[in-house]
Amino acid sequence: MKLLKTLFCVVLIMALAITTLSGTSLDWNEEVKSLRGTSRFLSENGRVALTCEKNPKICVVKGSAGPDCCNNKCVKFSTDRLNCGRCGKKCSFGKICCEGKCVNPNTNKKHCGKCGNKCNTKGSCVLGMCNYA
């Protein structure tokens, strides 16, 4: 009988511990999500202190996504399909961003198949290949 009471108390304590810990773990997860991808060096009270809108030079740092700042994100206007040449200029389906302009790589002689792939002067670009027979 004493063993049964002890077992019941252990189960009750475990149940209380689980319900108590599950409530605090949700709060902890939310806090972690707000700091995701930032370091303590960049964070200030859980918020990122350096942004490209306030400090555009951070986009020039090695490893940055690009030298241009758009909607508080570093991008590269010359190749970014969602910000081609300027903020918010999206290339339509099937087009890519080359030198800040939306082009069709299947037919463009200066960017045949990919950016910078130039066909010779007499050739043409068909299906993304120069001089396709």
Secondary structure by P-SEA (a helix, b strand, c coil): caaaaaaaaaaaaaaaaaaaaaaaaaaaaaaaaaacccccccccccccccccccccccccccccccccccccccccccccccccccccccccccccccccccccccccccccccccccccccccccccccccc
